[in-house]
Amino acid sequence: MRIHTRIIPALTLAFLLPITALAQVNSGSNGSDGAFNPTQSVVINMADHPDGIYQYTSVNIQAGVRVTFIPNAKNTPVVWLVQGDCVINGVLNVDGQSVQTGGLPLTVGGAGGPGGWAGGSGGSSPSSGQGPGGGIAASSDAGSGSFGTQGSLTYSTSSGLVSIANEVGPIYGNGFLLPLLGGSGGGGENHSGGGGGGGALLIAASNSIQLNGFIVADGGNGYRDAYSYGPQGFCGDGSGGAIRLVTANLSGNGIISAVGGTLGPGAGQGRVRFDVYQNTFGGLISGVFTQGFQPIIIPVSGQGIQLSIASVAGAAVSGSPSGVLANPDVIIPAQQNNPIPVVVNCGNIPLNTQITVQVQPANGSPVTAVGLNNAGTLASSTATILVNMPRGGGIIYATAVTGIAGGTASNDATPDAKTPALAADTRAKSPSYTQTGLTADGERFVAVEVKATFGGKQSLTYLTKSGMRYPAN
């Protein structure tokens, strides 16, 4: 019996608290980078901050000062954690680059902003734009990148509109900007590369953010040659990037922009998120915009809930499984009798939480079994679940739904008919809004679902009392 398995490292999140009734924000900054107060335009080389995280005491970007970045080796987003106030009267820019032209278009795609993705290359074998929403390459008229919205599905010619829907990248990410992702690149074509996606920027200031200047994370332009609707066509534009502001007080009349490039067929917009208690900002916002008050700041390894499948029928799963059907990661002897034990490792999931294992065979209906993580501790526990494995095996999934731990009892934590059943001790520990600040569309989150997939990434989904689902990655 062959079983196709694959495990991806767990995504973990940290909740930076306290959040009191006065809605204070703890940015988490230790102040090690001091005060950032440039008096002239500056290009920040992120090489000395390989994680992209800057820990400031305060920030003051004066009018006329422009701040740009050289991405680090890991191409991380820019994260500014500020102990006090952040004042931006100048320009803070994480744009993606446009395709450069010097008489003839270059075949090198534009670079993405920090945390964003590059455009595809051009030439005889053009490549698609990088990133989850990258535009698809074509010999002519390549697709643009997408992010919060999709890139243009058509382009205009003298004869009317022509569809390029099959060459446009998909929408991805979520309105909470968790995780923080940048924009995707446009596709390349025979004569030119695509525009780069806008970068990703997070500013978390414990006191306030005042913006009378500019914060920009636009996508780069593709290239349209002199024969706009002729055989040479155009390459794709890069999508807009991501801008997230977290603070107790946001004010000012500046401009925030995360739009896609427009010289080619037109790319998708990026995302802008405010997690702000008092918002008096009266400026212009361009991009897909959401707001609330949810101070989850940055991922931290080893915290948050984790789920992985450790073994199947006593056979340990490799730490680096191939995930290829032709080369299965676990092989079970044909004489192995059902039910077969599947051991699931859990981290930071309350004991006796319901764990569901599902096997999806190559053909036929999925098989599901349920058990409890009743061995171990809150920090590290296991569940052994007996599964009637279908003939030939298949792809295995493990899912758990647990409360958001760390608070006191709340009547709102009791699920109704629309929410999953939670363990009694989990409901009792579900915190109130004033303890976590976690809300979505006026509802407080009461649970989080984690799903470990063999052959795909682990995913997190936040659940509200009414049953609304908000994917976090």
C-alpha positions as a printed NumPy array, in Angstrom:
array([[  0.   ,   0.   ,   0.   ],
       [  1.466,   3.355,  -1.068],
       [  0.607,   6.526,   0.759],
       [  1.501,   9.913,  -0.691],
       [  2.573,  12.257,   2.093],
       [  4.153,  15.644,   2.409],
       [  4.61 ,  17.984,   5.37 ],
       [  5.313,  21.715,   5.187],
       [  6.762,  23.498,   8.268],
       [  4.087,  24.965,  10.489],
       [  3.079,  28.623,  10.318],
       [  3.094,  30.204,  13.771],
       [  1.837,  33.553,  15.006],
       [  2.454,  35.666,  18.088],
       [ -0.123,  37.898,  19.732],
       [  1.645,  40.977,  21.052],
       [ -0.285,  42.122,  24.103],
       [ -1.462,  43.664,  26.436],
       [ -4.59 ,  45.095,  24.848],
       [ -6.572,  46.883,  27.518],
       [ -9.887,  48.661,  27.543],
       [ -7.935,  51.781,  26.475],
       [ -6.686,  49.871,  23.418],
       [ -2.987,  50.449,  23.936],
       [ -0.651,  48.937,  21.367],
       [  2.605,  47.223,  22.213],
       [  4.695,  47.341,  19.051],
       [  7.22 ,  44.951,  20.554],
       [ 10.138,  47.26 ,  19.706],
       [ 13.207,  47.018,  21.919],
       [ 14.571,  50.312,  20.559],
       [ 17.888,  48.761,  19.425],
       [ 17.942,  50.778,  16.153],
       [ 17.46 ,  54.069,  18.013],
       [ 15.616,  57.057,  16.542],
       [ 15.218,  57.27 ,  12.768],
       [ 15.322,  60.935,  11.8  ],
       [ 16.847,  61.371,   8.308],
       [ 17.511,  64.967,   7.247],
       [ 18.074,  64.073,   3.574],
       [ 16.903,  61.356,   1.214],
       [ 18.318,  57.937,   2.04 ],
       [ 18.449,  54.449,   0.548],
       [ 18.312,  51.818,   3.293],
       [ 20.304,  48.687,   2.487],
       [ 18.467,  45.906,   4.3  ],
       [ 21.477,  43.559,   4.197],
       [ 22.24 ,  44.251,   7.872],
       [ 18.654,  43.359,   8.843],
       [ 18.222,  39.872,   7.361],
       [ 14.767,  39.489,   8.934],
       [ 13.654,  42.927,   7.708],
       [ 12.655,  44.02 ,  11.226],
       [ 13.755,  47.456,  12.459],
       [ 13.372,  48.312,  16.159],
       [ 13.11 ,  52.084,  16.505],
       [ 12.468,  54.323,  19.472],
       [ 10.82 ,  56.909,  17.182],
       [ 10.544,  57.816,  13.483],
       [ 10.45 ,  61.292,  11.923],
       [ 10.709,  61.604,   8.115],
       [ 10.736,  65.291,   7.27 ],
       [  9.114,  66.93 ,   4.249],
       [ 11.348,  66.654,   1.186],
       [ 13.05 ,  63.473,   2.455],
       [ 12.583,  60.287,   0.423],
       [ 13.275,  56.86 ,   1.974],
       [ 13.758,  53.843,  -0.311],
       [ 15.207,  50.357,   0.175],
       [ 17.589,  47.775,  -1.233],
       [ 16.045,  44.358,  -0.388],
       [ 18.021,  41.896,   1.71 ],
       [ 19.074,  38.432,   0.549],
       [ 15.82 ,  36.856,   1.749],
       [ 13.719,  39.626,   0.161],
       [ 11.75 ,  40.098,   3.373],
       [  9.069,  42.768,   3.821],
       [ 10.011,  45.963,   5.65 ],
       [  8.81 ,  45.882,   9.274],
       [  9.203,  48.968,  11.461],
       [  8.466,  48.495,  15.16 ],
       [  8.36 ,  51.88 ,  16.929],
       [  8.28 ,  52.433,  20.691],
       [  6.768,  55.904,  20.5  ],
       [  5.535,  58.053,  17.608],
       [  6.01 ,  57.676,  13.855],
       [  5.765,  60.91 ,  11.813],
       [  5.973,  60.783,   7.999],
       [  5.92 ,  64.114,   6.175],
       [  8.219,  62.955,   3.377],
       [  8.071,  59.841,   1.177],
       [  8.394,  56.206,   2.258],
       [  8.665,  54.063,  -0.864],
       [  8.697,  50.279,  -1.454],
       [  7.638,  50.337,  -5.135],
       [  8.325,  47.565,  -7.596],
       [ 10.54 ,  48.547, -10.515],
       [  9.295,  49.258, -14.013],
       [ 10.901,  47.685, -17.055],
       [ 13.738,  49.914, -18.119],
       [ 13.936,  51.166, -21.693],
       [ 16.849,  52.728, -23.507],
       [ 15.852,  52.902, -27.132],
       [ 15.059,  49.191, -27.176],
       [ 13.307,  47.376, -24.308],
       [ 15.414,  45.203, -22.059],
       [ 14.52 ,  41.553, -21.554],
       [ 15.175,  41.688, -17.792],
       [ 12.017,  41.955, -15.714],
       [ 11.644,  44.714, -13.15 ],
       [ 12.671,  43.866,  -9.583],
       [  9.999,  43.619,  -6.92 ],
       [  9.964,  45.938,  -3.949],
       [ 11.157,  44.408,  -0.646],
       [  8.815,  41.498,   0.036],
       [  7.432,  41.668,  -3.527],
       [  8.238,  39.575,  -6.593],
       [ 10.062,  40.336,  -9.833],
       [  8.603,  40.49 , -13.294],
       [  9.251,  37.658, -15.723],
       [ 12.071,  37.853, -18.238],
       [ 11.588,  38.478, -21.931],
       [ 13.186,  37.026, -25.031],
       [ 12.77 ,  33.919, -27.137],
       [ 11.707,  31.916, -24.067],
       [  9.897,  34.46 , -21.874],
       [  9.078,  33.584, -18.26 ],
       [  6.039,  34.301, -16.133],
       [  6.041,  36.887, -13.37 ],
       [  7.191,  35.656,  -9.969],
       [  4.898,  35.439,  -6.954],
       [  1.577,  33.709,  -6.211],
       [ -0.275,  36.109,  -8.526],
       [  2.367,  36.385, -11.231],
       [  1.263,  37.164, -14.781],
       [  1.702,  34.398, -17.364],
       [  4.329,  34.747, -20.08 ],
       [  3.353,  34.834, -23.745],
       [  5.064,  35.379, -27.069],
       [  3.091,  38.618, -27.267],
       [  0.733,  40.436, -24.919],
       [  1.682,  38.76 , -21.626],
       [ -0.543,  38.859, -18.539],
       [ -0.158,  41.218, -15.588],
       [  0.216,  40.368, -11.922],
       [ -2.639,  40.169,  -9.405],
       [ -2.92 ,  40.556,  -5.63 ],
       [ -5.941,  42.184,  -3.96 ],
       [ -7.679,  42.362,  -7.339],
       [ -6.948,  40.596, -10.576],
       [ -4.984,  42.173, -13.393],
       [ -6.767,  43.258, -16.539],
       [ -8.45 ,  40.379, -18.382],
       [ -8.566,  42.216, -21.704],
       [ -6.619,  44.718, -23.746],
       [ -7.73 ,  47.145, -26.412],
       [ -6.908,  46.992, -30.099],
       [ -8.152,  48.941, -33.066],
       [-10.582,  46.049, -33.631],
       [-11.922,  46.006, -30.069],
       [-11.194,  44.148, -26.847],
       [ -9.07 ,  40.996, -26.845],
       [ -9.187,  38.556, -23.94 ],
       [ -6.004,  37.625, -22.067],
       [ -7.848,  36.02 , -19.131],
       [ -5.729,  32.853, -19.335],
       [ -2.546,  34.862, -18.866],
       [ -3.49 ,  36.807, -15.709],
       [ -2.372,  35.69 , -12.257],
       [ -4.879,  34.78 ,  -9.483],
       [ -5.938,  36.887,  -6.483],
       [ -4.227,  35.82 ,  -3.234],
       [ -3.688,  36.882,   0.377],
       [ -6.309,  38.302,   2.735],
       [ -7.535,  41.609,   4.076],
       [ -5.711,  41.207,   7.406],
       [ -2.3  ,  41.041,   5.664],
       [ -1.437,  38.002,   7.737],
       [  1.024,  36.869,   6.583],
       [  2.515,  40.058,   5.136],
       [  3.001,  39.526,   1.387],
       [  4.006,  41.865,  -1.419],
       [  2.809,  42.155,  -5.01 ],
       [  3.512,  39.792,  -7.925],
       [  5.37 ,  40.46 , -11.151],
       [  4.011,  40.768, -14.663],
       [  4.698,  38.175, -17.332],
       [  7.428,  38.599, -19.937],
       [  7.03 ,  38.426, -23.714],
       [  9.28 ,  38.161, -26.756],
       [ 10.692,  41.667, -26.558],
       [ 10.565,  42.634, -22.91 ],
       [ 10.335,  41.516, -19.314],
       [  7.443,  42.281, -16.955],
       [  7.097,  44.921, -14.254],
       [  7.983,  44.082, -10.643],
       [  5.395,  43.736,  -7.875],
       [  5.111,  46.361,  -5.151],
       [  6.831,  45.604,  -1.867],
       [  5.347,  44.975,   1.584],
       [  5.582,  47.357,   4.544],
       [  4.362,  47.113,   8.149],
       [  4.623,  49.976,  10.622],
       [  3.578,  49.264,  14.222],
       [  3.873,  52.268,  16.553],
       [  2.913,  52.031,  20.213],
       [  1.723,  55.643,  20.465],
       [  0.748,  57.131,  17.108],
       [  1.331,  57.368,  13.374],
       [  0.981,  60.774,  11.714],
       [  1.05 ,  60.748,   7.913],
       [  1.033,  63.97 ,   5.937],
       [  3.443,  62.688,   3.308],
       [  3.418,  59.549,   1.167],
       [  3.612,  55.793,   1.742],
       [  3.869,  54.052,  -1.635],
       [  3.98 ,  50.357,  -2.624],
       [  2.972,  50.547,  -6.293],
       [  3.699,  47.872,  -8.876],
       [  6.137,  48.536, -11.702],
       [  5.063,  49.162, -15.286],
       [  5.532,  46.648, -18.037],
       [  6.467,  47.819, -21.502],
       [  4.357,  48.653, -24.56 ],
       [  6.386,  49.098, -27.723],
       [  5.934,  51.683, -30.429],
       [  3.546,  49.397, -32.269],
       [  1.037,  49.341, -29.435],
       [ -1.375,  46.921, -31.078],
       [  0.983,  45.302, -33.528],
       [  2.769,  41.961, -33.429],
       [  5.227,  43.083, -30.757],
       [  2.507,  43.825, -28.185],
       [  3.346,  44.383, -24.498],
       [  4.536,  42.626, -21.367],
       [  2.674,  42.448, -18.056],
       [  2.615,  45.028, -15.28 ],
       [  3.455,  44.26 , -11.641],
       [  0.668,  44.295,  -9.072],
       [  0.474,  46.692,  -6.145],
       [  2.072,  45.667,  -2.876],
       [  0.995,  45.788,   0.777],
       [  0.893,  48.508,   3.448],
       [ -0.222,  47.765,   7.011],
       [ -0.373,  50.318,   9.834],
       [ -0.87 ,  49.272,  13.474],
       [ -1.185,  51.94 ,  16.165],
       [ -3.435,  53.405,  18.818],
       [ -3.863,  56.742,  16.971],
       [ -3.621,  57.419,  13.228],
       [ -3.87 ,  60.956,  11.851],
       [ -2.873,  63.15 ,   8.918],
       [ -3.909,  63.98 ,   5.357],
       [ -1.251,  62.202,   3.328],
       [ -1.395,  59.631,   0.545],
       [ -1.193,  55.834,   0.765],
       [ -0.877,  54.01 ,  -2.552],
       [ -0.614,  50.312,  -3.456],
       [ -1.793,  50.211,  -7.071],
       [ -0.618,  48.096,  -9.985],
       [  1.339,  49.179, -13.04 ],
       [ -0.635,  50.58 , -15.964],
       [  1.633,  50.778, -19.027],
       [  0.873,  47.221, -20.147],
       [ -2.628,  45.732, -19.855],
       [ -2.935,  46.891, -16.227],
       [ -2.151,  44.975, -13.031],
       [ -4.166,  44.209,  -9.896],
       [ -4.305,  46.492,  -6.89 ],
       [ -2.383,  45.784,  -3.739],
       [ -3.735,  45.738,  -0.181],
       [ -3.866,  48.392,   2.561],
       [ -4.795,  47.526,   6.146],
       [ -5.367,  49.763,   9.187],
       [ -5.372,  48.151,  12.621],
       [ -6.068,  51.349,  14.532],
       [ -8.091,  52.236,  17.636],
       [ -8.572,  55.97 ,  16.934],
       [ -8.534,  56.844,  13.224],
       [ -8.728,  60.474,  12.119],
       [ -6.742,  59.977,   8.908],
       [ -8.29 ,  62.1  ,   6.15 ],
       [ -5.927,  61.433,   3.261],
       [ -6.162,  59.379,   0.066],
       [ -5.977,  55.577,   0.078],
       [ -5.457,  53.65 ,  -3.189],
       [ -5.639,  49.861,  -3.073],
       [ -7.95 ,  47.221,  -1.594],
       [ -8.579,  48.674,   1.859],
       [ -9.713,  47.06 ,   5.121],
       [ -9.624,  48.3  ,   8.699],
       [-10.273,  47.081,  12.226],
       [ -8.279,  46.717,  15.404],
       [ -6.305,  43.483,  15.433],
       [ -2.766,  43.874,  16.772],
       [ -1.25 ,  40.588,  15.642],
       [  2.117,  41.922,  14.574],
       [  4.659,  39.424,  13.233],
       [  5.29 ,  35.665,  13.053],
       [  7.39 ,  34.214,  15.878],
       [  8.809,  30.708,  15.686],
       [  7.578,  28.199,  18.267],
       [  4.48 ,  30.12 ,  19.337],
       [  0.904,  29.701,  18.242],
       [ -0.779,  26.445,  17.279],
       [  1.054,  23.772,  15.31 ],
       [ -0.037,  20.515,  13.733],
       [  1.854,  17.798,  11.855],
       [  1.479,  14.127,  11.004],
       [  4.25 ,  12.093,  12.651],
       [  3.648,   8.525,  11.494],
       [  1.314,   6.242,   9.577],
       [  0.947,   2.589,  10.644],
       [  4.09 ,   2.947,  12.754],
       [  6.177,   4.244,   9.838],
       [  7.718,   7.629,  10.626],
       [  7.196,  10.402,   8.111],
       [ 10.393,  11.98 ,   6.828],
       [ 11.15 ,  15.541,   7.85 ],
       [ 11.655,  16.344,   4.144],
       [  9.079,  14.275,   2.258],
       [  9.047,  14.513,  -1.524],
       [  5.298,  14.814,  -1.979],
       [  5.587,  12.997,  -5.33 ],
       [  3.065,  10.259,  -6.086],
       [  5.609,   8.28 ,  -8.095],
       [  7.939,   8.306,  -5.077],
       [  5.685,   7.83 ,  -2.   ],
       [  6.954,   8.983,   1.365],
       [  5.354,   6.128,   3.334],
       [  4.854,   2.574,   2.059],
       [  2.658,   0.225,   4.077],
       [  2.699,  -3.564,   3.444],
       [ -0.35 ,  -4.805,   1.576],
       [ -1.117,  -7.271,   4.384],
       [ -1.528,  -4.43 ,   6.898],
       [ -5.056,  -4.665,   8.289],
       [ -7.443,  -1.778,   8.838],
       [ -7.848,   0.327,  10.855],
       [ -4.397,   1.89 ,  10.551],
       [ -3.065,   4.221,  13.292],
       [ -2.103,   7.756,  12.266],
       [ -0.181,   9.735,  14.893],
       [ -0.617,  13.519,  14.829],
       [  1.715,  15.86 ,  16.739],
       [  0.1  ,  18.988,  18.233],
       [  1.633,  22.152,  19.656],
       [ -0.191,  24.71 ,  21.831],
       [ -3.512,  22.935,  21.269],
       [ -5.503,  22.178,  24.466],
       [ -5.642,  18.522,  25.463],
       [ -8.7  ,  16.545,  24.342],
       [ -9.27 ,  18.763,  21.313],
       [-10.93 ,  16.967,  18.416],
       [ -8.412,  16.075,  15.678],
       [ -9.754,  14.978,  12.292],
       [ -7.73 ,  12.907,   9.833],
       [ -8.899,  12.63 ,   6.229],
       [ -7.493,  10.455,   3.458],
       [ -8.21 ,  11.502,  -0.115],
       [ -7.585,   8.542,  -2.461],
       [ -6.655,   8.976,  -6.096],
       [-10.114,   7.744,  -6.989],
       [-13.211,   7.589,  -4.83 ],
       [-14.617,   9.416,  -1.837],
       [-12.438,  10.605,   1.074],
       [-12.255,   8.605,   4.303],
       [-12.469,  10.495,   7.62 ],
       [-11.706,   9.52 ,  11.229],
       [-11.714,  11.529,  14.465],
       [ -9.721,  11.316,  17.696],
       [ -8.432,  13.413,  20.614],
       [ -4.961,  14.686,  21.504],
       [ -5.117,  13.03 ,  24.921],
       [ -1.41 ,  12.374,  25.501],
       [  1.161,  14.99 ,  26.504],
       [  0.874,  18.63 ,  27.525],
       [ -0.547,  21.844,  26.117],
       [  2.846,  22.694,  24.613],
       [  3.326,  19.27 ,  23.017],
       [  0.716,  16.541,  22.668],
       [ -0.194,  13.669,  20.35 ],
       [ -3.353,  12.13 ,  18.983],
       [ -3.489,   8.546,  17.687],
       [ -6.371,   8.146,  15.239],
       [ -7.479,   4.848,  13.685],
       [ -8.263,   5.187,   9.981],
       [ -9.767,   2.692,   7.56 ],
       [ -7.237,   3.323,   4.815],
       [ -8.695,   3.072,   1.299],
       [ -7.084,   0.701,  -1.16 ],
       [ -3.958,   2.288,  -2.616],
       [ -3.734,   4.929,   0.108],
       [ -3.875,   8.606,  -0.795],
       [ -3.129,  12.11 ,   0.435],
       [ -3.573,  12.573,   4.201],
       [ -4.86 ,  15.704,   5.942],
       [ -5.112,  16.511,   9.658],
       [ -7.35 ,  19.298,  10.997],
       [ -7.965,  20.759,  14.451],
       [-10.235,  23.566,  15.65 ],
       [ -9.326,  25.228,  18.938],
       [-10.17 ,  28.367,  20.862],
       [ -7.902,  31.396,  20.936],
       [ -6.146,  30.744,  24.234],
       [ -4.988,  33.189,  26.853],
       [ -8.049,  34.807,  28.407],
       [-10.871,  34.32 ,  30.86 ],
       [-14.286,  32.859,  30.373],
       [-16.617,  34.673,  28.013],
       [-20.209,  33.926,  27.117],
       [-19.402,  34.778,  23.514],
       [-17.043,  31.802,  23.409],
       [-19.927,  29.339,  23.421],
       [-20.459,  28.203,  19.827],
       [-23.883,  28.225,  18.26 ],
       [-25.172,  25.958,  15.498],
       [-22.905,  27.607,  12.913],
       [-19.583,  27.166,  14.729],
       [-17.555,  24.002,  15.249],
       [-17.764,  22.124,  18.52 ],
       [-14.947,  23.126,  20.861],
       [-13.673,  21.4  ,  23.966],
       [-15.22 ,  22.772,  27.167],
       [-11.881,  23.972,  28.574],
       [-11.145,  25.744,  25.289],
       [-14.423,  27.666,  25.418],
       [-13.749,  28.663,  29.012],
       [-10.372,  30.135,  28.071],
       [-11.517,  32.041,  25.011],
       [-10.61 ,  35.696,  25.714],
       [-12.713,  38.788,  25.336],
       [-12.288,  41.53 ,  22.742],
       [-10.541,  43.854,  25.189],
       [ -7.946,  41.153,  25.883],
       [ -7.068,  40.368,  22.287],
       [ -8.525,  43.015,  20.001],
       [ -9.209,  40.258,  17.471],
       [-12.235,  41.178,  15.403],
       [-13.58 ,  40.783,  11.888],
       [-16.486,  42.763,  10.459],
       [-17.776,  43.578,  13.947],
       [-17.517,  40.008,  15.285],
       [-14.927,  38.642,  17.661],
       [-12.947,  35.562,  16.675],
       [-13.704,  32.599,  18.944],
       [-11.635,  29.848,  17.336],
       [ -8.818,  29.104,  14.947],
       [ -8.622,  26.104,  12.626],
       [ -5.251,  24.619,  11.713],
       [ -4.899,  22.145,   8.857],
       [ -1.754,  20.147,   8.07 ],
       [ -1.774,  18.798,   4.536],
       [  0.373,  16.117,   2.984],
       [  1.188,  17.664,  -0.368],
       [  0.382,  21.286,   0.592],
       [  1.07 ,  24.036,   3.096],
       [ -0.29 ,  24.127,   6.632],
       [ -3.085,  26.685,   6.826],
       [ -4.738,  28.757,   9.544],
       [ -8.331,  29.997,   9.431],
       [ -9.92 ,  32.251,  12.067],
       [-13.565,  31.56 ,  12.915],
       [-16.169,  33.973,  14.297],
       [-19.13 ,  33.096,  16.498],
       [-21.546,  33.171,  13.553],
       [-19.337,  30.784,  11.583],
       [-17.593,  33.236,   9.251],
       [-14.186,  31.967,   8.085],
       [-11.13 ,  34.21 ,   7.554],
       [ -8.047,  32.451,   6.111],
       [ -4.819,  33.767,   7.594],
       [ -2.439,  32.402,   4.938]])
